[in-house]
Amino acid sequence: MKLTWHLRRLHLRHPFNIASLPRTNSVAKDIPLIRIEHAGHAGWGEASPASYYNQSIESVAAALQEAAGMLGNDPLAFDSILDPMWERFPDQPATISAIDVALHDLAGKLLGLPVWKWFGLDARRAPPTSFTIGIDDLDTISQKVREAADYPILKIKVGTPDDDRVLSAVRSLAPDKPLRVDANCAWRSADVLERCRHFIPRYRIELMEQPTPRGEHAALPQVRAAGLCPIVADESCHSPEDVLDCVGNFDGINIKLSKCGGIRRAMRMIHVARAAGLKVMLGCMIETSVGIAAAAQLAPLADWLDLDGHLLLADDPFEGVGGERGRITLSHEPGLGLSERPLRNAQRTD
Ligand code: MG
C-alpha cells in the first residue's frame, strides 16, 4: 500500500472560538489529508490535530512519514497495521485516525460496500445532528443563530462571563429548538452544581457537555443526582479505558475519531459505553467531509450527533454526507462514499 498526504488550506465561514483556547479571528485552517492506494483503489483520511491534545501539523507530518513504511500490503489487516502504530505513536491519535479512516474507505471500496453497510448498520437509525455556535460577541452569535435556521438542534459553546446573555439571546431567537451546551472544561467543581441549576432549567438545556476539566469530576455525581439533564464527557474521554472512568460521573460520552484514533477505536468505545450504561454522542473537530463521513458511518449507533465540522467550512473539498436540516444521509457508494470537489484557486499549500 502507498500512503501520500498533503496539507489543504481551508477557510471557516466564521472565526470559531471555544472556552479552553485563546480567542482567534483567523478563518484559515490547514488540514492534512491522506490517501492510501492499493490495487487500483484509493482511500481518503484526514487528521485534525488538536493543540489541547498536544498534537500539531508538525507531529502529524512526523508520524505520517514513519507510518507510510508500516502499512504492509493487506488493507483488511486492520489490527496488524494499527497496533504497531499505537505502540510507536501512542500520543498521536489524530494521525492514527487518518490512517484508520483511509483504510476503512479503501477496504469498503475493495469490498464494494459502504462502511456502514459492511458493519451491518441501519442508516435510517442515524439521529439528526446539532449545529454548533462558537463563542463570539452577541451580535455575531445572533447572526449565526439566524444562519442556522435550517438546523433543528443547536449546540452552544459557553464558558465566559457572558453565558447568561448568550443563552438568553439564543433562546429568544430559537424558542423551540433543543439547545445543547458545551463548556469545554471552563467551569469549576466549586460552583458547577449552582451553574447547572441556574442555566439548565432557565434555558431548557437538553444536555450539558464537559462542564469541568478532565480529572475534576468530584462534583459531577451531585450534578447528575439533581436530574437536570444528561451530562456528557468530551475532554474527559479519549480512549476505551477512559470510558470506564466516566461511569458515575457522566451520563454519556462524546466520541470523536481524531481524539480516539479512528473508526476501530470508536467502535470499541461504543461497546464499552453501552455495556456500562452510558449514552453515546458522535462528535467532530472542524473537519472536511472526509472526517465527517467517516464518523457518520457509525451514526446509527449514536444517541446524539454533533457532526457539523464540514458545515463550518466555506470550502469543503469533498462531498460525502448528504442530508438537509440536520438529517445525516449516508451514501450508498462504497467506502465512505466521498467525491472530491474540483480544486478552486490555490488551496493546496504544498
Ligand atoms: Mg465538546
Boltz pocket constraint, residues with backbone or C-beta under 6 A from the ligand:
constraints:
  - pocket:
      binder: B
      contacts: [[A, 182], [A, 184], [A, 209], [A, 210], [A, 234], [A, 235], [A, 254]]
      max_distance: 6.0
